[in-house]
Amino acid sequence: MAAPGSRIGKKAKNEDFYKAIVLLDDPKTCYSFFCDVCTQTELRAMEQRFEVARLLTQGMVYNDILERTGASSATISRVARSLNDSGGGYDFVFGRMKNDGEL
């Protein structure tokens, strides 16, 4: 975690930011927070990547995902790599959503 008043470099992470996200307890508050910290373009890009991940997890093929979401093939490939190589963030979220009946 960065000390108060210290700069956060481009590669450093600010744990307080992620702790703040965990405090968001409903979609409306979460959306409001992300509207404050992201541009609309950034927010739409994250939403699109999430939708691509959901569709890939459901077994949809690249061309159908491209048509349905408008995501580029590069974005779809990047998300697919994340699903295969990441620390399991998507898997965790999708597993929890499935358990909660939201997926």
Secondary structure, 3 states (H helix, E strand, C coil): CCCCCCCCCCCCCCHHHHHHHHCCCCHHHHHHHHHHHCCHHHHHHHHHHHHHHHHHHCCCCHHHHHHHHCCCHHHHHHHHHHHHHCCCHHHHHHHHHHHCCCC
